[in-house]
Amino acid sequence: MPTHEVFNQVPPIVPFDNSRNPALLEGLHREGAGWAEAEVRELGALAGGLEAQEWGRVANEYPPVLHTHDRYGNRIDEVEFHPYWHRLMDVAVTHGLHGSPWLDERPGAHTARAAKFYTWGAADAGHMCPISMTYAIVPALRHNPELSARYEPLLGSRTYDFGLREPSAKAGLIAGMSMTEKQGGSDVRANTTTATPQSDGTYRIVGHKWFTSAPMSDMFLTLAQAPGGLSCFLLPRVLPDGSRNSLRLQRLKDKLGNKSNASSEIEYEDAVGWLVGLEGAGVKTIIEMVNMTRLDCVIGSATGMRAGLVQAVHHARHREVFGAKLIDQPAMRNVLADLVIESDAATTVMMRLAGATDRAASDPAEAALRRIALAVTKYWVCKRAPAHAAEALECLGGNGYVEDSGMPRLFRESPLMSIWEGSGNVAALDALRAMGRQPESVEAYFNEVSLARGVNHHLDDAIDRIGKELTDFGDIEYRARRVVELMALVLQGAQLVRHGHAAIADAFCASRFGGDWGIAFGTLPTGVDTTAILERAYVD
């Protein structure tokens, strides 16, 4: 019937090329991993394709199911995933988004991996959690050379081999991490799980963990109280003799987002573990894994920003209101341009951190910069993701509020990265801790941002303000968020001034530092080159 005619609706964005992102590709080459562009582009086409987008949608519509016992009453503690989850995992592992960079001697291997992680993440965020943990476990595991030699090649293998079997007998491994407990949360030193040494060199682990993500992983790093203090242990799901380790899955968490991924509560009932690092050095050991997953928190937030931005711009380019395309309406151009600026800033600084990761092993200055820059960036970029997702959703109006648009899933996912691996206060205080314990990190930070001096007076003034903020440590914890926010913004601004698009750099500095900005997105000053900025968001 005529009343059912469909018009002025936006055509599907899928398929799209998720690698068509100037900030990403420019950063890839700038940080020394241009050799990976072909694979990044391949993943971009896959991630934005009909098939992968459907995998991600369905894997979230049909979340994992816990089976504690088999039909006969035997304890099995297994999680069943939708087949599409395994397809997502297979692509990620095949393309080396997990532990492969540690086995790759090419310069820029971690930068290449970061770009691929960012690009493929548009298909589904949930499965990137076990991929991230498998990447992050390697540097921590190296504190036990014997375990590292045995498992590292399998953690970097590009073969996805799902199923609970003895790790050494598999073609590839997935790893996880289990730290927090009911009573402690981020205060892991309050953990009550115990580890009792045995005559064969193993430990017997007894206790509980409040959050264990991806419980079907082949092995986990966990913290427990040994005779020498809080220590780090490796616990495989299947022991060398082929028997199941005593990791009991109590229930799966019913989460706000990240539905495709299983997160569980577990209990160790005299489970067998191997010490990683020294007794009493558990936090120091496992923090190496945490620091790598914090990088992925930044990447994940930047990925979500880009995904929301692309959807918003696509909608605005095709929707007509008041006799013109939505994207040509001045108020909407301001909003969209502001979203582009935030996304580009997150992507650019993310690639700088990835480059620092590549160089940290051989360059003390890069290691020091990474220490402080990762802490401040993790705080700010992850904190911005929910506001960015909400504004991008609103650009679609009511159409963005319905599940079919995909925007509600993006919005539900957006707070996770700020919570995971230390929520806002933990990240901000960690930045202060780095400055206090490693003063060379402060010097490295100022050396980095000072490279951009003399180009934009707003940025120059902001660098000076940081110096003043850091001269008074009297109430620094109370001011932690304010100080760290400014440090993160200045780091972003410096990267944009040096390497970003001129229109974006100018608008970023004028709005974020010059005071010519409101509280909501879409309050950029007049005179911003919105045409040049919006072109950065096109993916078709």
C-alpha positions as CSV (number, residue, x, y, z in Angstrom):
1,M,0.0,0.0,0.0
2,P,1.2,3.6,-0.6
3,T,1.4,4.2,3.2
4,H,4.0,1.5,3.4
5,E,6.4,3.0,0.9
6,V,9.8,3.3,2.5
7,F,11.7,6.5,1.7
8,N,14.3,8.8,3.3
9,Q,15.7,5.8,5.2
10,V,19.5,5.3,5.2
11,P,20.9,2.4,3.1
12,P,22.9,-0.3,5.0
13,I,26.5,0.6,5.6
14,V,27.6,-3.0,5.4
15,P,29.8,-3.9,3.6
16,F,32.3,-1.2,4.4
17,D,36.1,-1.0,4.6
18,N,37.0,-0.5,8.2
19,S,40.7,0.0,7.3
20,R,39.8,3.2,5.4
21,N,41.0,5.4,8.2
22,P,43.7,8.0,7.6
23,A,44.7,8.3,11.2
24,L,45.3,4.6,11.5
25,L,47.2,4.1,8.3
26,E,49.3,7.2,8.8
27,G,50.3,6.0,12.2
28,L,51.1,2.5,10.9
29,H,53.7,3.9,8.6
30,R,55.0,6.6,11.0
31,E,55.6,4.0,13.7
32,G,57.5,1.7,11.4
33,A,55.0,-1.0,10.5
34,G,54.0,0.1,7.0
35,W,54.9,-3.4,5.8
36,A,51.6,-4.6,7.5
37,E,49.3,-2.4,5.5
38,A,48.1,-5.1,3.1
39,E,47.0,-7.3,6.0
40,V,45.4,-4.4,7.8
41,R,43.4,-3.6,4.7
42,E,42.5,-7.3,4.4
43,L,41.1,-7.3,7.9
44,G,39.3,-4.0,7.3
45,A,37.4,-5.5,4.5
46,L,36.6,-8.7,6.5
47,A,35.6,-6.7,9.6
48,G,33.1,-4.5,7.7
49,G,31.8,-7.4,5.5
50,L,28.4,-9.0,5.7
51,E,29.7,-12.2,7.1
52,A,31.8,-10.9,10.0
53,Q,29.2,-8.3,11.0
54,E,26.7,-11.2,11.2
55,W,29.1,-13.3,13.2
56,G,29.4,-10.4,15.7
57,R,25.7,-9.7,15.9
58,V,24.6,-13.4,16.4
59,A,27.4,-14.1,18.9
60,N,26.0,-11.3,21.1
61,E,22.4,-12.4,20.6
62,Y,23.2,-16.0,21.7
63,P,25.7,-15.6,24.5
64,P,27.8,-18.4,26.1
65,V,26.1,-21.1,28.2
66,L,27.8,-22.7,31.3
67,H,27.6,-26.5,31.7
68,T,28.8,-27.4,35.2
69,H,28.0,-31.2,34.9
70,D,27.4,-33.7,32.2
71,R,24.2,-35.8,31.9
72,Y,25.6,-38.4,34.4
73,G,26.4,-35.9,37.1
74,N,30.1,-35.6,36.4
75,R,31.7,-32.2,36.9
76,I,32.9,-30.8,33.5
77,D,32.9,-27.0,34.0
78,E,32.7,-26.1,30.3
79,V,31.3,-23.1,28.5
80,E,29.5,-23.6,25.2
81,F,29.8,-20.8,22.6
82,H,27.9,-20.1,19.4
83,P,29.8,-21.3,16.4
84,Y,30.2,-17.7,15.2
85,W,32.3,-17.0,18.2
86,H,34.8,-19.6,17.0
87,R,34.9,-18.1,13.6
88,L,35.7,-14.7,15.0
89,M,38.4,-16.2,17.2
90,D,39.9,-18.1,14.2
91,V,40.2,-14.9,12.1
92,A,41.9,-13.1,15.0
93,V,44.4,-15.9,15.7
94,T,45.1,-16.6,12.1
95,H,46.0,-12.9,11.6
96,G,48.3,-12.9,14.7
97,L,46.3,-10.6,16.9
98,H,47.2,-12.6,20.0
99,G,50.7,-13.7,21.0
100,S,52.3,-13.7,17.5
101,P,54.2,-10.3,17.8
102,W,56.4,-11.8,20.5
103,L,57.7,-14.3,17.9
104,D,58.0,-11.8,15.1
105,E,61.4,-10.2,14.8
106,R,60.4,-7.5,12.3
107,P,60.5,-3.9,13.5
108,G,57.1,-2.6,14.2
109,A,55.5,-6.0,15.0
110,H,53.5,-4.7,18.0
111,T,52.4,-1.6,16.0
112,A,51.2,-3.9,13.2
113,R,49.4,-6.0,15.7
114,A,47.7,-2.9,17.3
115,A,46.5,-1.7,13.9
116,K,45.1,-5.2,13.1
117,F,43.5,-5.4,16.6
118,Y,41.8,-2.0,16.1
119,T,40.6,-2.9,12.6
120,W,39.2,-6.3,13.3
121,G,37.6,-5.2,16.6
122,A,34.7,-3.6,14.6
123,A,33.4,-7.1,14.0
124,D,32.9,-7.9,17.7
125,A,34.5,-6.6,20.9
126,G,33.8,-9.6,23.1
127,H,36.2,-12.1,21.6
128,M,39.0,-9.6,21.7
129,C,39.2,-10.1,25.4
130,P,40.9,-13.6,25.3
131,I,42.9,-12.5,22.3
132,S,44.2,-9.6,24.3
133,M,45.0,-11.7,27.4
134,T,46.9,-14.2,25.2
135,Y,49.0,-11.4,23.9
136,A,49.6,-10.0,27.3
137,I,50.6,-13.1,29.1
138,V,53.9,-13.6,27.3
139,P,56.1,-11.0,29.0
140,A,54.8,-12.1,32.4
141,L,55.3,-15.8,31.7
142,R,58.9,-15.1,30.8
143,H,59.6,-14.7,34.6
144,N,59.6,-18.6,34.5
145,P,61.9,-19.4,31.6
146,E,61.0,-23.1,31.6
147,L,57.3,-22.4,31.2
148,S,57.9,-19.7,28.7
149,A,60.0,-22.0,26.5
150,R,57.3,-24.7,26.6
151,Y,54.3,-22.5,26.0
152,E,55.3,-19.3,24.2
153,P,55.5,-20.8,20.7
154,L,52.0,-22.2,21.2
155,L,50.7,-18.8,22.6
156,G,52.0,-17.2,19.4
157,S,50.8,-20.0,17.0
158,R,48.4,-18.8,14.3
159,T,46.3,-21.9,14.7
160,Y,43.1,-21.7,16.7
161,D,42.7,-25.0,18.5
162,F,39.6,-24.9,20.8
163,G,38.9,-27.5,23.4
164,L,40.2,-28.6,26.8
165,R,43.2,-30.8,26.2
166,E,46.7,-30.9,27.7
167,P,48.3,-27.6,26.5
168,S,51.5,-29.1,25.1
169,A,49.4,-31.4,22.9
170,K,47.6,-28.6,21.2
171,A,48.4,-26.6,18.0
172,G,47.8,-23.3,19.6
173,L,46.8,-21.9,23.0
174,I,44.6,-19.2,24.5
175,A,45.4,-17.6,27.9
176,G,43.5,-15.7,30.5
177,M,44.0,-13.9,33.8
178,S,42.4,-14.2,37.2
179,M,43.1,-11.6,39.8
180,T,40.2,-10.0,41.6
181,E,38.2,-11.5,44.5
182,K,34.9,-10.7,46.2
183,Q,36.4,-8.7,49.0
184,G,39.3,-7.0,47.2
185,G,38.5,-5.8,43.7
186,S,41.4,-3.6,42.5
187,D,43.0,-4.1,45.9
188,V,44.6,-7.4,44.9
189,R,46.8,-7.5,48.0
190,A,43.7,-8.2,50.0
191,N,43.3,-11.5,48.2
192,T,42.7,-14.5,50.4
193,T,43.4,-17.3,47.9
194,T,46.3,-19.5,49.2
195,A,49.1,-21.4,47.5
196,T,50.8,-24.2,49.4
197,P,54.1,-25.5,48.0
198,Q,54.4,-29.2,47.2
199,S,57.4,-31.5,47.1
200,D,57.3,-31.7,43.3
201,G,57.7,-28.0,42.8
202,T,54.0,-27.2,42.2
203,Y,51.6,-25.4,44.5
204,R,48.1,-26.3,45.6
205,I,45.8,-23.3,45.1
206,V,42.7,-22.9,47.2
207,G,40.3,-19.9,47.0
208,H,38.0,-18.0,44.7
209,K,38.1,-15.4,42.0
210,W,35.3,-12.9,41.4
211,F,36.1,-12.2,37.7
212,T,37.7,-14.6,35.4
213,S,37.1,-13.8,31.8
214,A,37.1,-16.4,29.0
215,P,37.1,-19.4,31.4
216,M,37.5,-21.8,28.5
217,S,41.1,-20.6,28.0
218,D,43.8,-23.2,28.1
219,M,45.7,-21.5,31.0
220,F,45.5,-18.6,33.4
221,L,47.8,-16.4,35.4
222,T,46.4,-15.9,38.9
223,L,47.4,-14.4,42.2
224,A,47.6,-16.3,45.5
225,Q,49.1,-15.9,49.0
226,A,52.2,-18.2,49.2
227,P,54.5,-18.5,52.2
228,G,56.6,-15.7,50.8
229,G,53.7,-13.4,50.1
230,L,51.3,-12.6,47.2
231,S,52.6,-14.5,44.2
232,C,51.8,-15.2,40.6
233,F,51.0,-18.7,39.3
234,L,50.2,-20.4,36.0
235,L,47.2,-22.7,36.2
236,P,46.3,-24.8,33.1
237,R,42.8,-26.1,32.7
238,V,44.2,-29.6,31.9
239,L,47.1,-31.0,33.8
240,P,50.1,-32.8,32.2
241,D,48.6,-36.2,33.0
242,G,45.5,-35.3,31.0
243,S,43.2,-34.8,34.0
244,R,41.1,-31.7,34.6
245,N,42.6,-29.2,37.0
246,S,40.3,-28.3,39.8
247,L,39.0,-24.9,38.5
248,R,35.3,-24.9,39.3
249,L,33.1,-22.5,37.3
250,Q,30.4,-21.2,39.7
251,R,28.4,-19.0,37.3
252,L,28.7,-16.7,34.3
253,K,28.3,-13.0,34.9
254,D,25.2,-11.3,33.4
255,K,27.0,-8.2,32.1
256,L,25.9,-4.9,30.7
257,G,27.7,-5.6,27.4
258,N,30.5,-7.8,26.1
259,K,27.8,-10.5,25.8
260,S,29.6,-12.7,23.3
261,N,32.4,-13.3,25.8
262,A,32.0,-15.4,28.9
263,S,33.1,-13.9,32.3
264,S,32.8,-16.2,35.3
265,E,33.3,-16.7,39.0
266,I,35.5,-19.6,39.7
267,E,36.8,-21.5,42.7
268,Y,40.1,-23.3,43.1
269,E,39.6,-26.6,44.9
270,D,43.2,-27.7,45.5
271,A,44.1,-26.7,42.0
272,V,47.6,-27.2,40.7
273,G,49.7,-24.2,39.8
274,W,53.3,-23.4,38.8
275,L,55.1,-20.3,40.3
276,V,55.8,-17.5,37.8
277,G,58.5,-15.2,39.2
278,L,59.5,-15.1,42.8
279,E,57.3,-15.7,45.9
280,G,56.0,-12.3,47.1
281,A,56.5,-10.7,43.7
282,G,53.1,-11.5,42.4
283,V,51.9,-8.0,41.6
284,K,55.3,-7.1,40.1
285,T,55.1,-10.1,37.8
286,I,51.4,-10.0,36.7
287,I,51.6,-6.2,36.2
288,E,53.5,-6.9,33.1
289,M,50.4,-8.7,31.7
290,V,48.2,-5.9,33.0
291,N,50.2,-3.2,31.3
292,M,49.8,-5.0,27.9
293,T,46.1,-5.4,28.4
294,R,45.8,-1.7,29.3
295,L,47.2,-0.9,25.9
296,D,44.4,-3.0,24.4
297,C,41.9,-1.0,26.6
298,V,43.1,2.1,24.7
299,I,42.9,0.3,21.4
300,G,39.4,-1.0,22.2
301,S,38.1,2.4,23.1
302,A,39.6,3.9,20.0
303,T,38.0,1.1,18.0
304,G,34.6,1.8,19.4
305,M,34.9,5.6,18.8
306,R,35.7,4.9,15.2
307,A,32.8,2.5,14.8
308,G,30.3,4.9,16.3
309,L,31.6,7.8,14.2
310,V,31.4,5.9,11.0
311,Q,27.8,5.0,11.6
312,A,26.8,8.5,12.6
313,V,28.5,10.1,9.5
314,H,27.0,7.4,7.2
315,H,23.5,8.2,8.6
316,A,24.0,11.9,8.2
317,R,25.2,11.7,4.6
318,H,22.0,9.9,3.5
319,R,19.2,11.3,5.8
320,E,17.3,14.4,4.6
321,V,15.8,16.8,7.1
322,F,14.3,20.2,6.5
323,G,15.1,20.1,2.8
324,A,18.8,19.2,3.0
325,K,21.0,16.3,3.9
326,L,21.6,16.0,7.6
327,I,25.3,16.3,7.2
328,D,24.9,19.7,5.6
329,Q,23.0,21.1,8.6
330,P,25.4,23.4,10.5
331,A,24.6,22.1,14.0
332,M,25.1,18.5,12.9
333,R,28.3,19.3,11.1
334,N,29.6,20.6,14.4
335,V,28.7,17.5,16.3
336,L,30.1,15.1,13.7
337,A,33.3,17.1,13.3
338,D,33.8,17.0,17.1
339,L,33.3,13.2,17.0
340,V,35.9,12.9,14.3
341,I,38.4,15.0,16.3
342,E,38.0,12.8,19.4
343,S,38.4,9.7,17.3
344,D,41.4,10.8,15.5
345,A,43.0,12.0,18.7
346,A,42.4,8.6,20.3
347,T,43.7,6.7,17.3
348,T,46.8,8.8,16.8
349,V,47.9,8.5,20.5
350,M,47.1,4.8,20.4
351,M,49.5,4.2,17.6
352,R,52.2,6.3,19.3
353,L,51.9,4.0,22.4
354,A,52.1,0.9,20.1
355,G,55.3,2.3,18.6
356,A,56.7,2.9,22.1
357,T,55.9,-0.7,22.9
358,D,58.0,-1.8,19.9
359,R,60.9,0.3,21.0
360,A,60.7,0.0,24.8
361,A,63.0,-3.1,25.0
362,S,65.9,-1.3,23.4
363,D,65.3,2.3,24.2
364,P,65.0,3.4,27.9
365,A,63.5,6.7,27.0
366,E,60.7,5.0,25.0
367,A,60.2,2.6,28.0
368,A,59.9,5.6,30.4
369,L,57.5,7.4,28.1
370,R,55.3,4.3,27.6
371,R,55.1,3.9,31.4
372,I,53.5,7.3,32.0
373,A,51.8,7.8,28.7
374,L,50.0,4.5,28.8
375,A,48.6,5.3,32.3
376,V,47.3,8.8,31.4
377,T,46.0,7.7,28.1
378,K,44.2,4.6,29.5
379,Y,42.5,6.9,31.9
380,W,41.3,9.5,29.4
381,V,40.6,7.7,26.2
382,C,38.7,5.0,27.9
383,K,36.8,7.6,30.0
384,R,35.8,9.4,26.8
385,A,34.4,6.3,25.0
386,P,30.9,6.3,26.7
387,A,30.2,10.0,26.0
388,H,31.4,9.5,22.4
389,A,29.2,6.4,21.9
390,A,26.1,8.2,23.3
391,E,26.6,11.2,21.0
392,A,27.1,9.0,18.0
393,L,24.0,7.0,18.8
394,E,22.0,10.3,19.2
395,C,23.0,11.3,15.7
396,L,20.8,8.5,14.4
397,G,17.9,9.7,16.6
398,G,15.3,7.1,17.5
399,N,16.8,4.8,14.8
400,G,20.0,4.6,16.9
401,Y,18.1,3.5,20.0
402,V,16.8,0.3,18.4
403,E,18.9,-2.8,18.5
404,D,18.9,-3.3,14.7
405,S,21.1,-0.3,14.3
406,G,23.9,-1.9,16.3
407,M,24.4,1.3,18.3
408,P,23.0,0.0,21.6
409,R,25.5,-2.8,21.5
410,L,28.3,-0.3,20.9
411,F,27.0,1.9,23.7
412,R,26.8,-1.0,26.2
413,E,30.3,-2.0,25.3
414,S,31.7,1.5,25.8
415,P,32.2,1.7,29.6
416,L,34.1,-1.6,29.8
417,M,37.5,-0.4,28.8
418,S,37.5,2.2,31.5
419,I,36.6,-0.4,34.2
420,W,38.8,-3.2,33.0
421,E,42.4,-3.3,34.3
422,G,41.8,-0.5,36.7
423,S,38.9,1.9,36.7
424,G,39.3,5.7,36.5
425,N,40.7,6.4,39.9
426,V,43.1,3.4,39.7
427,A,44.4,4.6,36.3
428,A,44.8,8.2,37.5
429,L,46.6,7.2,40.7
430,D,48.8,4.8,38.8
431,A,50.0,7.7,36.7
432,L,50.9,9.6,39.9
433,R,52.7,6.5,41.2
434,A,54.7,6.3,38.0
435,M,55.8,9.9,38.4
436,G,56.8,9.4,42.0
437,R,58.7,6.1,41.5
438,Q,60.1,6.7,38.1
439,P,60.9,10.4,37.7
440,E,62.5,9.7,34.4
441,S,59.0,9.0,33.0
442,V,58.1,12.7,33.7
443,E,61.2,13.8,31.9
444,A,60.3,11.5,29.0
445,Y,56.7,12.9,28.9
446,F,57.8,16.5,28.7
447,N,60.5,15.7,26.1
448,E,57.8,14.1,24.0
449,V,55.2,16.9,24.2
450,S,57.8,19.6,23.9
451,L,58.6,18.4,20.4
452,A,55.3,20.1,19.4
453,R,56.1,23.4,21.0
454,G,56.0,26.6,18.9
455,V,53.2,25.6,16.5
456,N,50.1,26.2,18.5
457,H,50.0,28.7,21.4
458,H,47.0,26.9,23.0
459,L,49.1,23.7,23.3
460,D,52.1,25.6,24.5
461,D,50.1,27.2,27.3
462,A,48.6,23.8,28.2
463,I,52.1,22.3,28.5
464,D,53.1,25.1,30.8
465,R,50.0,24.5,33.0
466,I,51.0,20.9,33.5
467,G,54.4,22.0,34.8
468,K,52.6,24.2,37.3
469,E,50.2,21.5,38.4
470,L,53.1,19.2,39.1
471,T,55.0,21.6,41.2
472,D,52.6,21.1,44.1
473,F,52.2,17.5,45.3
474,G,50.4,18.6,48.5
475,D,46.9,17.5,47.5
476,I,47.9,15.7,44.3
477,E,45.7,12.6,44.9
478,Y,42.6,14.9,45.3
479,R,43.6,16.5,42.0
480,A,44.6,13.3,40.3
481,R,41.9,13.2,37.6
482,R,42.4,16.9,36.8
483,V,46.1,16.5,36.4
484,V,46.0,13.2,34.5
485,E,43.2,14.5,32.2
486,L,45.3,17.5,31.2
487,M,48.4,15.3,30.7
488,A,46.4,13.0,28.4
489,L,44.9,15.9,26.4
490,V,48.3,17.5,25.9
491,L,49.8,14.2,24.8
492,Q,47.0,13.9,22.2
493,G,47.3,17.5,21.1
494,A,51.1,17.1,20.7
495,Q,50.6,14.1,18.5
496,L,48.0,15.8,16.4
497,V,50.1,19.0,16.0
498,R,53.1,17.0,14.9
499,H,51.4,14.2,12.8
500,G,47.7,14.8,12.4
501,H,45.6,16.7,9.9
502,A,46.1,20.4,10.3
503,A,42.3,21.2,10.5
504,I,41.9,18.5,13.3
505,A,45.0,19.7,15.2
506,D,43.9,23.3,15.1
507,A,40.3,22.5,16.2
508,F,41.5,20.1,18.9
509,C,43.8,22.8,20.5
510,A,41.3,25.6,20.2
511,S,38.5,23.6,21.8
512,R,40.3,21.4,24.3
513,F,42.9,24.0,25.5
514,G,41.7,27.4,24.3
515,G,38.5,27.5,26.2
516,D,36.4,27.8,23.0
517,W,34.4,24.6,23.7
518,G,31.3,23.6,25.6
519,I,30.7,20.6,27.7
520,A,28.8,18.5,25.1
521,F,30.2,17.3,21.7
522,G,29.2,19.7,18.9
523,T,30.4,22.9,20.6
524,L,33.4,23.6,18.5
525,P,34.3,27.2,17.7
526,T,33.4,28.9,14.5
527,G,35.9,28.8,11.6
528,V,36.6,25.1,11.9
529,D,37.2,23.4,8.6
530,T,34.4,20.8,9.0
531,T,34.6,19.7,5.4
532,A,38.2,18.5,5.7
533,I,37.5,16.9,9.1
534,L,34.4,15.0,8.0
535,E,36.2,13.5,5.0
536,R,38.3,11.6,7.5
537,A,35.3,9.5,8.5
538,Y,34.2,8.2,5.1
539,V,34.6,4.4,4.6
540,D,32.8,3.9,1.3
